[in-house]
């Protein structure tokens, strides 16, 4: 489990280069969300499941004091190296967000790239929001994105093959497949990664992750029980700027 963030950590930015190229635009939308929905000035941000630090570092670049948290040391090492290379002082902490326990409080919390969907079943999600509420000031906000389960249920589950060329010279050939269970409301995400080096197969890694598919109402119930008021649900970050997408949802809760 979590091979993308451990054994494949060094290839994460290569595999997700298209996503990372859109991070500045995504953070533009997040800043607009802060300005519209937070009742306090947002200066300190807790970025959970921060991975290799793409959004974390972008937020810090814009002047926020950001703490990045991730359970996997492998991706944190990369995030720390990227931060140092840019001359930035971003603090990263190794911790499972499901066991969040920091002696700190923040103006906002962010959870990007569907990472919220690693938390399950629903009782565990509700428990997580209870822990998160203790880390967000009253009037502060939590922003997270997730796959739209209703879109996934309707989509065909055909394998997708693609390849990427990495800066270190390695070429990756990937085959992705999603197994959606509408009854259990889960998705088994499988990815077979072939690492080609100097024209030869160097390694094959199988990613096999279980993600939980919650509806907007299930997120709302968990958040409201924890002391967050859900103040907005967007059809992707693009809808904040006028271009909605049915594929993803962005949920905004305010601490009350």
RAKA-V279049 format. One record per pair of residues at least 4 apart in sequence whose C-alpha atoms are under 6 Angstrom apart, sorted by the first residue. I is the first residue (numbers start at 1). GAP is how many residues later the second one is. If there is no record, write none. Layout:
BEGIN
I_GAP / I_GAP
END
This chain:
BEGIN
1_207 / 1_208 / 3_4 / 3_5 / 3_204 / 4_4 / 4_5 / 5_4 / 5_70 / 6_68 / 9_66 / 13_4 / 14_152 / 29_211 / 33_4 / 34_4 / 38_101 / 38_102 / 38_103 / 39_100 / 40_99 / 42_65 / 43_21 / 44_20 / 44_21 / 44_22 / 44_62 / 44_63 / 45_21 / 45_61 / 45_63 / 45_64 / 46_20 / 46_21 / 46_63 / 47_21 / 47_62 / 47_63 / 48_21 / 48_63 / 49_20 / 49_21 / 50_18 / 50_19 / 50_20 / 51_24 / 52_23 / 52_24 / 52_26 / 52_27 / 53_4 / 53_26 / 57_4 / 59_5 / 60_4 / 60_6 / 67_24 / 67_25 / 68_24 / 69_23 / 69_24 / 69_25 / 70_24 / 70_25 / 71_23 / 71_24 / 71_25 / 83_5 / 84_4 / 98_30 / 105_30 / 105_31 / 106_29 / 106_30 / 106_31 / 107_29 / 107_30 / 107_33 / 108_32 / 108_33 / 108_34 / 109_33 / 110_32 / 110_33 / 110_34 / 111_33 / 112_32 / 112_33 / 114_31 / 114_32 / 117_94 / 117_95 / 118_93 / 119_6 / 120_4 / 120_5 / 126_96 / 129_4 / 129_94 / 129_97 / 130_96 / 138_117 / 138_118 / 139_115 / 139_116 / 140_114 / 140_115 / 141_112 / 141_113 / 142_110 / 142_111 / 143_108 / 143_109 / 144_106 / 144_107 / 145_104 / 145_105 / 146_102 / 146_103 / 147_101 / 148_99 / 148_100 / 148_101 / 149_64 / 151_96 / 157_21 / 159_17 / 159_18 / 160_15 / 160_16 / 161_13 / 161_14 / 162_11 / 162_12 / 163_9 / 163_10 / 163_11 / 164_7 / 164_8 / 165_6 / 166_4 / 166_5 / 170_26 / 170_27 / 171_25 / 172_22 / 172_23 / 172_24 / 173_20 / 173_21 / 174_18 / 174_19 / 175_16 / 175_17 / 176_14 / 176_15 / 177_13 / 178_10 / 178_11 / 179_8 / 179_9 / 180_7 / 181_4 / 181_5 / 185_28 / 186_25 / 186_26 / 186_27 / 187_23 / 187_24 / 188_21 / 188_22 / 189_19 / 189_20 / 190_17 / 190_18 / 191_15 / 191_16 / 192_13 / 192_14 / 193_11 / 193_12 / 194_10 / 195_6 / 195_7 / 195_8 / 196_4 / 196_5 / 196_6 / 197_5 / 214_4 / 220_4 / 223_5 / 224_4 / 224_5 / 227_29 / 228_25 / 228_26 / 228_27 / 228_28 / 229_24 / 229_25 / 230_22 / 230_23 / 231_21 / 231_22 / 232_20 / 233_17 / 233_18 / 234_15 / 234_16 / 235_4 / 235_9 / 235_10 / 235_11 / 235_13 / 235_14 / 236_9 / 236_12 / 236_13 / 236_14 / 238_5 / 238_6 / 239_4 / 239_5
END
